[in-house]
Amino acid sequence: MVFAWMPALAIYFNDPDGNQLEFISILEGEGNPELGVMPYEDWVSKKRANSIRQL
């Protein structure tokens, strides 16, 4: 999932001991708070659409 206001990609998973962990990585580009939280695929689609519009 992407936190669009940062923007950052977060992946959640359980380790072998049953603890829930989060891996989070900052994405390139400007934050977009109005998008909230969204799937990564949607973030990539929106970023591509914005890049095409800027050409």
C-alpha positions in Angstrom: 0.0 0.0 0.0 1.1 3.6 -0.6 0.6 6.4 1.8 0.2 9.1 -0.8 0.8 12.1 1.6 4.4 11.1 2.2 4.6 9.3 -0.4 5.8 6.0 0.9 5.3 2.3 0.1 4.5 0.0 3.0 4.5 -3.8 3.0 3.3 -5.7 6.1 4.3 -9.3 6.9 4.6 -11.7 9.7 8.0 -13.0 10.8 8.6 -16.6 11.8 7.9 -15.8 15.5 4.4 -14.4 14.5 5.3 -10.7 14.9 3.8 -8.4 12.4 6.4 -6.2 10.7 6.3 -3.2 8.4 8.8 -2.4 5.7 8.4 1.2 4.6 10.2 3.0 1.8 9.9 6.6 0.7 8.9 7.0 -3.0 10.2 9.7 -5.4 7.9 12.6 -6.1 5.6 15.0 -4.3 3.1 13.9 -1.7 -0.6 14.0 -2.6 -2.6 14.0 0.6 -6.0 14.0 -1.0 -5.3 10.4 -2.4 -4.9 9.0 1.1 -3.9 5.3 1.2 -4.0 3.4 -2.1 -2.6 0.2 -3.8 0.8 0.6 -5.3 -0.5 -0.3 -8.8 -2.9 2.7 -8.6 0.0 5.0 -7.5 2.1 3.9 -10.5 -0.9 4.5 -12.8 -1.5 8.0 -11.5 2.2 8.9 -11.6 2.4 7.7 -15.3 -0.7 9.7 -16.2 0.8 12.8 -14.5 4.1 12.3 -16.4 2.3 12.1 -19.8 0.3 15.3 -19.0 3.5 17.2 -18.3 4.9 16.3 -21.8 
